[in-house]
Amino acid sequence: MVMLLLVICNAAAQDVVVPDVAISDDFRRTSAQKGVKASTDVLLVAMPVATLAGVLIAQDWEGLKQGALTAATTVGTTMLLKWVVNERRPDGSNYHSFPSGHSSSTFATAAFLQRRYGWKFGAPAYALATYTAWGRVFAKRHHWWDVVAGAAIGAGSAYIFTRPWARDHNLSVAPLTDGRTFLLSASFTL
């Protein structure tokens, strides 16, 4: 629940519902930029919500705590820097460009999934986070250094607070064979 509230607060703070009209006198977003911007806005919310749902379904309470700490650190650091640095966005809409909140949130989610559950979940999440970072630059919402800093904040927060589920539960995977059949055995403690 804490993660969901942080995601909603972060989405609200990121100006998710900024109209795509002329933002400054000399800037108009193209239809491609509008579409990419909209898709990155969707990923900002969808990635953490899907992750939270998976954590709750798995009843991974330790993971929930680690995810909440990651989310709180990511959102707090990002919002603090946005107000302190006060960098103008490339589209001229406001002075909250540095760092990218979309990048920090999606990379925090990706790094959390990778650290907690492995590359099987982390690789697709990193692909979506990378698309989000690229999309924020393409849509003229951020400079490239904004998304790099956001990615570092998000991934760094996850690496600080997230421990692998397999290590916490003594996961052991072993192959078994009798010469004719092959079996993969897995055991863990709760």
C-alpha positions as CSV (number, residue, x, y, z in Angstrom):
1,M,0.0,0.0,0.0
2,V,2.9,2.4,0.8
3,M,4.4,1.7,-2.6
4,L,1.1,2.5,-4.4
5,L,0.7,5.7,-2.5
6,L,4.3,6.7,-3.4
7,V,3.6,5.9,-7.0
8,I,0.5,8.0,-7.1
9,C,2.2,10.9,-5.3
10,N,5.2,10.7,-7.8
11,A,2.9,10.5,-10.8
12,A,1.0,13.6,-9.6
13,A,4.3,15.5,-9.0
14,Q,5.6,14.6,-12.5
15,D,2.9,16.7,-14.2
16,V,1.5,13.5,-15.8
17,V,-1.6,15.4,-17.1
18,V,0.1,18.3,-18.8
19,P,-1.9,19.2,-21.9
20,D,0.1,18.7,-25.2
21,V,-0.6,22.1,-26.6
22,A,2.0,24.7,-27.3
23,I,4.0,24.8,-24.1
24,S,6.3,27.7,-25.0
25,D,6.1,30.2,-27.9
26,D,8.5,28.2,-30.1
27,F,7.8,24.5,-29.1
28,R,5.0,22.2,-30.4
29,R,5.1,18.5,-29.6
30,T,4.8,16.3,-32.7
31,S,2.2,13.5,-32.8
32,A,5.1,11.0,-32.3
33,Q,6.3,12.9,-29.3
34,K,2.8,13.0,-27.9
35,G,2.4,9.3,-28.3
36,V,5.8,8.5,-26.7
37,K,5.1,10.9,-23.9
38,A,1.8,9.3,-23.2
39,S,3.3,5.8,-23.2
40,T,6.0,6.9,-20.7
41,D,3.3,8.3,-18.5
42,V,1.5,5.0,-18.5
43,L,4.8,3.1,-17.7
44,L,5.4,5.4,-14.8
45,V,2.3,4.1,-13.1
46,A,2.0,0.6,-14.6
47,M,5.4,-0.7,-13.7
48,P,5.3,-0.1,-10.0
49,V,1.6,-1.1,-9.7
50,A,2.3,-4.4,-11.5
51,T,5.3,-5.0,-9.3
52,L,3.3,-4.3,-6.2
53,A,0.6,-6.7,-7.3
54,G,3.2,-9.4,-7.9
55,V,4.8,-8.9,-4.5
56,L,1.4,-9.0,-2.8
57,I,0.3,-12.1,-4.7
58,A,3.6,-13.8,-3.7
59,Q,3.0,-12.7,-0.1
60,D,6.6,-11.5,-0.1
61,W,6.3,-9.2,3.0
62,E,10.1,-8.6,3.2
63,G,10.1,-7.7,-0.5
64,L,7.2,-5.3,0.2
65,K,9.2,-3.6,2.9
66,Q,12.3,-3.4,0.7
67,G,10.2,-2.0,-2.2
68,A,8.6,0.6,0.0
69,L,12.0,1.8,1.2
70,T,13.3,1.9,-2.4
71,A,10.2,3.8,-3.5
72,A,10.4,6.3,-0.6
73,T,14.1,7.0,-1.1
74,T,13.7,7.3,-4.9
75,V,10.7,9.6,-4.8
76,G,12.1,11.7,-1.9
77,T,15.5,12.2,-3.5
78,T,14.1,12.9,-6.9
79,M,11.6,15.5,-5.7
80,L,14.2,17.2,-3.4
81,L,16.6,17.5,-6.3
82,K,13.9,18.8,-8.7
83,W,13.1,21.7,-6.3
84,V,16.8,22.4,-5.4
85,V,18.3,22.2,-8.9
86,N,15.4,24.1,-10.6
87,E,16.5,23.2,-14.2
88,R,14.2,24.3,-17.1
89,R,12.7,21.5,-19.2
90,P,13.6,21.3,-22.9
91,D,10.0,22.1,-23.8
92,G,10.0,25.1,-21.5
93,S,7.0,24.0,-19.5
94,N,8.5,24.4,-16.0
95,Y,11.7,24.2,-14.0
96,H,11.5,20.6,-12.7
97,S,13.6,18.8,-15.3
98,F,16.5,17.5,-13.2
99,P,16.4,14.6,-12.4
100,S,13.8,12.6,-14.4
101,G,11.1,11.2,-12.0
102,H,9.9,8.8,-14.7
103,S,13.4,7.4,-15.1
104,S,14.1,7.2,-11.4
105,S,10.8,5.4,-10.7
106,T,11.0,2.9,-13.6
107,F,14.7,2.2,-13.0
108,A,13.9,1.7,-9.2
109,T,11.2,-0.8,-10.2
110,A,13.5,-2.6,-12.7
111,A,16.4,-2.8,-10.2
112,F,14.1,-4.0,-7.4
113,L,12.7,-6.8,-9.6
114,Q,16.2,-7.8,-10.8
115,R,17.7,-7.8,-7.3
116,R,14.8,-9.4,-5.6
117,Y,13.6,-12.0,-8.2
118,G,16.5,-12.2,-10.7
119,W,17.1,-11.3,-14.3
120,K,14.0,-13.3,-15.5
121,F,11.9,-10.4,-14.2
122,G,14.6,-7.7,-14.2
123,A,15.6,-7.8,-17.9
124,P,12.1,-7.0,-19.3
125,A,11.7,-4.3,-16.6
126,Y,15.1,-2.7,-17.5
127,A,14.0,-2.7,-21.2
128,L,10.8,-0.8,-20.3
129,A,12.8,1.6,-18.0
130,T,15.3,2.2,-20.8
131,Y,12.4,3.0,-23.2
132,T,10.9,5.4,-20.6
133,A,14.2,7.2,-20.3
134,W,14.6,7.5,-24.0
135,G,11.0,8.6,-24.4
136,R,11.4,11.4,-21.9
137,V,14.3,12.8,-24.0
138,F,12.5,12.2,-27.3
139,A,9.3,13.9,-26.0
140,K,11.4,16.9,-25.0
141,R,10.5,16.6,-21.3
142,H,14.1,16.0,-20.2
143,H,17.7,16.4,-21.2
144,W,19.8,13.2,-21.5
145,W,21.6,14.0,-18.2
146,D,18.3,14.2,-16.4
147,V,17.4,10.6,-17.3
148,V,20.8,9.3,-16.5
149,A,20.7,10.9,-13.1
150,G,17.1,9.6,-12.5
151,A,18.2,6.1,-13.5
152,A,21.1,6.2,-11.1
153,I,18.9,7.4,-8.2
154,G,16.3,4.7,-8.8
155,A,18.7,1.8,-9.4
156,G,20.9,3.0,-6.6
157,S,18.0,3.1,-4.2
158,A,17.0,-0.4,-5.1
159,Y,20.5,-1.7,-4.8
160,I,20.8,-0.2,-1.3
161,F,17.6,-1.7,0.1
162,T,16.8,-4.8,-1.9
163,R,18.2,-8.3,-1.1
164,P,17.6,-11.2,-3.3
165,W,14.7,-13.4,-2.4
166,A,16.7,-16.6,-3.2
167,R,19.4,-15.7,-0.6
168,D,16.9,-14.8,2.1
169,H,15.1,-18.1,1.6
170,N,18.0,-20.4,1.1
171,L,16.9,-21.3,-2.4
172,S,18.6,-24.4,-3.7
173,V,18.2,-25.8,-7.2
174,A,19.7,-29.2,-8.2
175,P,19.5,-31.4,-11.2
176,L,18.6,-35.1,-10.6
177,T,18.9,-37.9,-13.1
178,D,18.7,-41.7,-13.1
179,G,20.3,-41.9,-16.6
180,R,17.0,-42.0,-18.5
181,T,15.1,-39.1,-17.0
182,F,16.0,-35.7,-15.9
183,L,14.4,-33.7,-13.1
184,L,15.1,-30.3,-11.7
185,S,14.6,-30.0,-7.9
186,A,14.1,-26.8,-6.0
187,S,13.8,-26.2,-2.3
188,F,13.6,-23.1,-0.1
189,T,12.7,-22.1,3.4
190,L,9.9,-19.6,4.2
